């Protein structure tokens, strides 16, 4: 009787753990991470320039609606 109770409790614990982990997985798939993080607004020239200067580059500019830092 003790063995049956032990097996039943182990199965109950494993099934509860399995159900709780599958319930926490989101059903929505919004594409790659970079697409989800990317902003829909246009590149700000002055913000791009300030960001590149803060990082240590001489300047920055918007190219194809993205911020590019100058290397020279």
Long-range contacts (C-beta under 8 A, 24 or more apart in sequence): 43-67
